[in-house]
Amino acid sequence: MGGLLAVLPVVLSLCGCGGGEPNKRQQAVANITSDTAVLEEASSAANAVIRNNMDCDTVNAALPEANHKLDEAASRIRTPAGKATLESIRAQVKAIAQNCPPGDVVRQQPPPP
């Protein structure tokens, strides 16, 4: 058993499965982890717009920050899935912004059923 443990580091270094440069799986995990953090920050700002979609005053106040965070996130996203998620969030914010031109009045929530 001790001999196997002594040989293991050599085998791992020869196959690129440990130490040295990170392998593709480690890089993919790092990219996903990074995208998750970036998207969390961007979606938090976008949620201020989405959550208040019936209140144009609030939407118009939150819109510049949301757009800034989405633009900032776009340059930091690493994966295709992250880019697709970001574009989905951006599309939601854009649709709400189009329904709330600057200076629009506060919309009334429909009465509950």
N, C-alpha and C positions, 0 to 999 in steps of 0.2 A: 504494500500500500504506500509506503514511504517513497518508493521508487517512482510510482505513478505521479505522486504530487511533485516530485522533482522534475519530471519530464513535461508536465502540463504547461508551465510557462513557456517552454521552448516551442511546443506544438502550437500554442495560442499565438505566439509572436510570428511563427512561420505562416500561419493561415490568415493572419490579420484579424484574429478574433479577440483581441484584447491588447491593452496597452497601445502605445503609439498613437497613430491617427484614428479618429473615430470612424467606425464603419458606417455603411449606408443606413442601417437600422437606427443607430444612435443619432445620426444626422436628421433622419426623418422625425424621430421623437423630439429632438431639439426644435425643429421647425414647427411642429404641431404645438408644442408647449409655448413657443414664442407667439404664434398666431393666436392662441387662446388668450394670452395676456393682452395682446394688441386689440383683438376684437372685443374683449371685455370693456376696455376703456372707451372704444368708439361706440359700442352699443349702449353704454350707459348714457352717453350724451344724446344719442339718437332716441333713446327711450323717453327722454324729456319731451321730445317732439311727438312721438307716437302716442304716448300715454295721454297727452293733452290735445289730441287731434280735433276736439270739438271746441276748443278755446283758442281762437286765432291770435288773441293778444299774447297768450303764453307761448304758442307755437312760434310766432314771429320773434319773441324774445329769446327763445331757446335755439332757433334755427342757425344763427351764425356760429355758435359754439359746436353744434352738432356737425355742421358742414366742415368746420375746421378740423375736428377730431377724425372725421371720415377721410378727409384729404391726407391728414397726417398718417393715418393707419394704412392708407393705400401704398405708401412708400415703404412700409415696414412689413407687409404681409409676405410670407415666403411660399405658401402652398397654393395650388389651384383651388382646393376646397375653401381655404381662407379667403381667396379672392372672390369666389362665388358667393360666399356668405356676406362679405362686405358689400358686394354689388346688390344683393337682396335688401340689405339694410338701407343702403343708399336709395334704392328705388322706392321703398316705403316712405322715407323722409321726403323725397322729391314729390311724390304724389300728394302728401299732406301739405307741403309748401305750395303746390299749385292750387290747392283748394283754399288757401289762406293768403291771398295777396296782402302785401303790407297795407296797414290801415283798415283791414276788414274788421267788422264788429265781432263780438263774442257770439258764437253759435250756441243755441240752446240744446241741451241734451234731450233726446226724446223721453217721454214719460215711461217709467217701467211698466211692463205688461201686467 
